[in-house]
Amino acid sequence: MIAKTPETPYYAVIFTTLRTDVDKGYLEMAEKMETLAKEQPGYLGIESARNDVGITVSYWRDLESIKTWKHQIDHAKARDLGRELWYAQYQLRICKVERDYGFNK
């Protein structure tokens, strides 16, 4: 599903991952983090896809909302577990969206 975002500007956090072979608890934690993110002030939406490389893009109203999410206690615990168990590598990018447009049939 494509996130419905507001008028620009807003921010995108791009989380790109390579997984390990460990699956224990991963799907449950991913679902919990998505649910928790939706409850955060400034959260706008999410899009995610996974093949060999996983890419999740979350959208936020401002940089302060992103910073608050980064330091949210359950999210911090999930991040630690990700480093310990689920991710061989990840990269996080924060971008300001200044223009967007789309097509809908």
VEXZA-422512 format. One record per residue (C-alpha): residue in one letter; x, y, z. Coordinates in steps of 0.5 Angstrom, whole numbers, padded with zeros to 4 digits, always signed. Layout:
<rs>
AXYZ;...
</rs>
This chain:
<rs>
M+0000+0000+0000;I+0002+0007-0002;A+0002+0012+0004;K-0002+0018+0004;T+0002+0024+0005;P+0001+0031+0007;E+0003+0037+0003;T+0010+0038+0003;P+0015+0039+0006;Y+0015+0033+0011;Y+0021+0028+0012;A+0022+0021+0010;V+0026+0016+0014;I+0029+0010+0009;F+0031+0004+0013;T+0035-0001+0008;T+0037-0008+0011;L+0040-0014+0010;R+0038-0020+0014;T+0041-0025+0018;D+0038-0032+0018;V+0035-0031+0025;D+0028-0030+0024;K+0026-0032+0032;G+0021-0026+0034;Y+0023-0022+0028;L+0016-0021+0025;E+0012-0020+0031;M+0017-0014+0033;A+0016-0011+0026;E+0009-0011+0027;K+0009-0008+0034;M+0014-0003+0032;E+0009-0001+0026;T+0003-0001+0031;L+0007+0003+0036;A+0010+0008+0030;K+0003+0010+0028;E+0001+0012+0035;Q+0007+0017+0035;P+0006+0025+0034;G+0008+0027+0028;Y+0008+0020+0024;L+0005+0020+0017;G+0005+0013+0014;I+0010+0008+0012;E+0011+0003+0006;S+0016-0003+0006;A+0018-0008+0001;R+0023-0014+0002;N+0027-0019-0003;D+0034-0020-0001;V+0034-0012+0001;G+0029-0010+0006;I+0027-0002+0005;T+0022+0001+0009;V+0020+0008+0009;S+0017+0012+0014;Y+0014+0019+0014;W+0014+0024+0019;R+0012+0031+0020;D+0018+0034+0022;L+0025+0032+0025;E+0023+0033+0032;S+0018+0027+0031;I+0024+0023+0028;K+0028+0024+0034;T+0023+0023+0039;W+0021+0016+0035;K+0029+0014+0035;H+0029+0015+0043;Q+0022+0012+0044;I+0024+0006+0049;D+0021+0000+0046;H+0024+0002+0039;A+0031+0003+0042;K+0030-0004+0045;A+0028-0007+0038;R+0034-0003+0035;D+0038-0007+0040;L+0035-0013+0038;G+0036-0012+0031;R+0043-0011+0032;E+0044-0017+0036;L+0040-0022+0032;W+0036-0020+0026;Y+0041-0015+0022;A+0047-0017+0018;Q+0047-0009+0016;Y+0043-0003+0016;Q+0043+0004+0013;L+0038+0009+0016;R+0037+0016+0011;I+0033+0022+0013;C+0031+0026+0008;K+0027+0032+0007;V+0021+0031+0002;E+0020+0038-0002;R+0016+0035-0008;D+0012+0029-0009;Y+0007+0027-0014;G+0003+0021-0017;F-0001+0017-0021;N-0008+0013-0019;K-0012+0010-0024;
</rs>
